[in-house]
Amino acid sequence: MSNENHQIVTPCCSRRHFLQRAGAGFGMLALADLLSSQGLLVPEAQAGEKLINPLAPKAGHFPTKAKSAIWLFMNGGQSQVDT
């Protein structure tokens, strides 16, 4: 019998972890292609060109009447059945 130390080498990531990461990447490629074909993908800016912010507020269909709004966020508030 030899007195050598044998170490078990563990991989940096498992096969399941690799497939999860790679699958998400292919899904994003498919989504980018679908958005591009429908014209919904924001193009990259050329040199000196300003990008349009897709999250910027857009004009509504009807003129606005309200001057202000009150937004109540009640975490743990009453349910819709009780109100």
N, C-alpha and C positions, 0 to 999 in steps of 0.2 A: 504494500500500500504506500502510495506517495502522500506526502504531507503538504501538497500544494493547496493554496486558497483559490477556490473557484468562485468567481462572482457572477451573479446573474445580472445580465444587462437588460435594463428595462428601456423600452423605446420612449422617446420624448412625448409621443402622443399615441393614442390608441387608434385602431382602424375606424371605430365608430366616430371618434372625434374628428378624424380627417374627412370622413364622408359627410359629416354634418357641415363642416366648414366649406368643403368643395361644393356641396349641393346648394348652399346658400349663395355661393358665387355664381353658379350657373343660373340660378333663379333670378338674380339681379341682372345678368346679361339678357335673359329673356324679357324681363320687365323693361329694360332700356330699349330693346328692339321694338316692343309693342308700343311704348310711348312715342318713340321716334316715328314709327309708321303712321301714328294718328296725329302727329304734329304737336304733341303735348310735352315733348322733351325740350328743356331750355338749352339752346345752343351755347357753346363756349364763346367767350368774348374774344374778339380779335384785338390786335394791338391798338390801344387808345380808345377802345369802344367800351361803353358802359352797359353792364348787364341789366336786364329788367328783372326786378324782384318778383318771383311768382307768388310770394306771400303778402305782397302789398295790397291794401284795401282797394277794391274796385267799385266803380259807380254802380248803384243799384238800378233796378228796373223802374222804380217809382221814386219820386222826390221824397226826401225824408221830412218828417213832421216833428219828431221828437228832438228836444234840445239836450236831454240827458236821459240816462237810464240807471236804474238801481238793480244791481245784480246781487242776489242773496245766495251764498253757498253755505248751506247748513249741513255739515257733516254729522250724520246721526240724527237728523231732523225727523219730522213727521213723515210717515209714508203717504203715498198717494191715496191709499184706502181711507186713512184717517182724516184727510183734508177735504 
